[in-house]
Amino acid sequence: MDNPDPAIAPAAPGYRNAQFLTSAAKVSQCPPDSGWEVAFAGRSNAGKSSAINSLTHNKKLAKTSKTPGRTQLINFFQVSDSQRLVDLPGYGFAKVPLAVKREWTRQLENYLQNRRCLRGLVLLMDIRHPLQPFDQQMLDWAQQAAMPVHILLTKADKLKRGAAGNALLQVRARLKPTNDRVSVQLFSALKHEGHGELVAVLDRWLTASSDSNAGA
C-alpha cells in the first residue's frame, strides 16, 4: 500500500467497493499506520458487522453470527488505496476466558490511543440498551485520545418511530455534558435506514487532512 502524504486529503470513497484487506490479532499486526481509517466498535450484540454490510451493500463482507463475540480479530476493509474501515472485536463478549478479555481490553485501548491514521470512531449501541458501562469506557478512551465519535443507535426498527425518537433525544441529553466531538443518530441495518447521515460523517473523516479538525 502506498504511503500518501497525510496532509493531502483523498476523495470520498465508494463504500460499495469495500473489500476485505486483512485481520490482526494485535495492534502490532495491523497494516502500516498510514492513510485514513475509521473504526467500528460496540458490544457483541450491537450489530457492528451487520452495519458494515448494510453500509457497503455486501452482506458477506463482514462475518455475522448469532453467537455474540465471534469477531475477536481486528478486521480491515479497504475502500481505496489509502482509506479503510475497521471492524474492532466486540467488547463484553461472553464465553471467553477472562485473560482473553483483559488482553483485548489492552489491545483496544492501544489501538484507539496510538493508531495515528485513525480519524474517528463509530460506536454502535443497541437502541434498547444504550450507554452501558462498556460503551462509556469506549467514550472515555476516545476522549482521552481526542478522537471524534459518531454513535449509531442500532436496531432502530425494533421500536416504533416515536419511541426511537425519544431514545435518540435521551441519549443526546445524557451526552450533552461532553464536548462537540460526539454525535448520535438512529440506524437500522435490517431496513437500511440511516445510511445518508452515516456516510456524511465517514466522508468527512476519511477525506480530512491530518492537520484539520475532523470533529464529529
KAFENRA-V10499 format. One line per field, one symbol per residue. ss: DSSP state (~ for helix, > for strand, _ for the rest). phi: phi as a letter, one per 30 degrees, with the letter a starting at -180 (. if undefined). psi: psi as a letter, one per 20 degrees, with the letter a starting at -180 (. if undefined). A space follows every 10 residues. Layout:
ss = ???
phi = ???
psi = ???
//
This chain:
ss = __________ ____~~~_>> >>>>__~~~_ _____>>>>> >>>____~~~ ~~~~~~____ __________ ___>>>>>__ __>>>>>___ >______~~~ ~~~~~~~~~~ ~~~~___>>> >>>>>>____ __~~~~~~~~ ~~~~____>> >>>>_~~~__ ~~~~~~~~~~ ~~~~~_____ _>>>>>_>__ __>_~~~~~~ ~~~~~~____ ______
phi = .dcddddcdd dddcdddebd cabbdaddcd eedbibbbcc bldecdjddd dddddchbdc dcdcadceid dcbdccbdca dbbbcbcded cidchbeedd edddeddddd ddccddddca bcccbdedbd hdeddddddd ddddchcdbc ccddhdddcd eddddddddd ddddcedddd dcbbbdabdd chcjdedddd ddedddbddd ccccdd
psi = pqnqoiioqr rprohijpqp frqpirhijr rqmrbpqpqp qrrhjikghh gghggiknij fppqqioqjh njqoppppia hjpqqpoqpp qjqrkpqhhg ghghgggggg ghhiohioir pooppphimr lrhhghgghg ghghjlpqpo ponrkhiiqq gghghhgghg ghghihiraj iprqrqqohg ilpjgggghg gggggijpqh jrolr.
//
